[in-house]
Amino acid sequence: MFDLNLPTLISRIFVLLTAFAIHEFAHAWAADRFGDPTPRNNGRLTLNPMAHLDPMGSLMLIAVGFGWAKPVPVNPYALARRSSAAMMWVSLAGPASNGLMALLASIPFQLGLVSQFGALTNPGQILPSFDKLLWEFVYINLLLMLFNLIPLAPLDGEKILYYLLPVSGQRVMDTIHPYGPLILLAVVFLGPVLGINVLGTIIGPPLTAMMSVLTG
């Protein structure tokens, strides 16, 4: 995780400036399409990464390969006036963009244009190899997609699942909602300290399977 050689740092900075910006732009674009001007009014309907990056989340991504951006503000009431499913589609847009980016970046692997991801770096290497850059891009996009689909507030997965559940299930989620951020913090940060890798157990198997399919 703490692989801080120059090629890895450069690869992660590239992902930070592209994947994170596109993820948040996708949320903003979807909300704008459903008639909510909030993202546009807050300067978030842009691919400029400076509008989306969170300082701590950016440092975390560069340091450990896992981070976050600033959430796009939306008006649920404006979205609901257009469609009861609008909030779900706006939430889904972010993870879907990560999945699409991972799929597109995996095409050179599928066509055999780059080697399977082997040695990370050579001694003294500064720039990442093309296959390493692509591999890092696919990996982090899949990680972001799967993490954001976890159905806990404030992640996208909570709003997606909420729409899909019957009323009884929505009531249960309403009860859990206020504690979502605390549960998430415990899972992400406290779990590993206590030797309980809940996040790895949830995300690890599908992430490994998808990486195997997309990059060989």
C-alpha positions, -999 to +999 in steps of 0.1 A: +000+000+000+028+024+010+046+020-024+059+055-027+084+052-056+082+079-083+064+059-109+037+050-085+033+086-072+031+099-108+005+072-117-016+081-087-015+118-094-026+111-129-056+091-116-063+118-090-066+145-117-087+124-141-108+097-124-118+118-094-127+148-115-148+127-139-165+109-110-177+142-095-184+158-129-207+128-136-227+135-105-230+172-114-239+165-150-266+140-140-281+164-115-280+192-140-298+170-166-326+164-140-331+201-136-311+208-104-289+239-108-271+234-075-239+218-090-237+244-117-242+273-093-214+259-071-190+256-100-190+218-100-202+212-135-167+211-148-139+187-155-114+210-138-100+188-110-093+218-088-130+223-084-134+187-070-103+177-051-103+174-013-069+181+002-069+152+027-085+128+003-060+137-024-031+131+000-045+098+011-048+087-025-012+096-033+001+081-001-019+048+002-038+045-031-072+052-016-088+086-012-119+108-019-130+141-035-154+168-024-190+156-026-211+174-052-239+194-036-274+186-049-309+196-040-330+164-034-362+184-036-354+198-070-345+164-082-376+148-068-398+173-087-384+159-119-384+122-111-386+100-080-356+081-095-335+112-101-315+110-068-307+073-076-295+081-111-274+110-099-258+088-072-252+060-097-235+083-122-203+086-102-196+049-097-208+042-132-182+066-146-155+048-127-166+015-141-166+029-176-132+044-172-118+011-159-133-007-189-120+017-214-085+017-199-084-021-199-088-023-237-051-023-244-048-053-220-076-071-238-060-065-272-026-076-260-011-041-267+005-040-233+020-068-212+003-082-181+012-062-151+046-076-139+075-059-123+065-026-108+095-005-115+132-007-124+158+009-101+162+046-109+130+046-131+112+080-129+082+078-152+057+049-149+056+024-178+025+025-199+012-008-185+018+003-149-001+036-155-030+017-171-030-009-144-031+017-116-058+036-134-080+005-138-073-007-102-082+026-085-112+032-106-126-002-097-118+004-061-136+037-062-166+022-079-169-007-054-163+015-024-189+040-034-215+013-039-214+003-003-248+012+011-238+034+039-242+072+042-227+093+027-217+069-001-236+067-033-246+031-027-270+042+002-291+063-021-291+037-049-302+009-025-328+032-008-346+037-041-346+000-049-359-011-015-396-014-005-410+010+020-402-013+049-366-015+039-364+023+034-376+027+070-347+005+082-322+026+062-337+057+077-329+044+111-293+035+101-287+067+081-275+090+110-249+064+120-236+057+085-206+080+086-195+066+120-199+031+108-179+039+077-151+055+096-149+025+119-148+001+090-122+021+071-099+033+098-106+015+131-111-020+116-075-024+103-061-011+137-081-039+154-071-064+128-106-066+114-104-059+077-141-056+069-135-034+039-111-058+024-135-087+029-163-068+012-144-052-017-114-076-021-130-106-038-150-086-065-120-063-070-096-092-076-121-109-099-126-077-120-089-070-122-083-105-134-109-102-161-099-067-173-061-069-171-055-106-172 
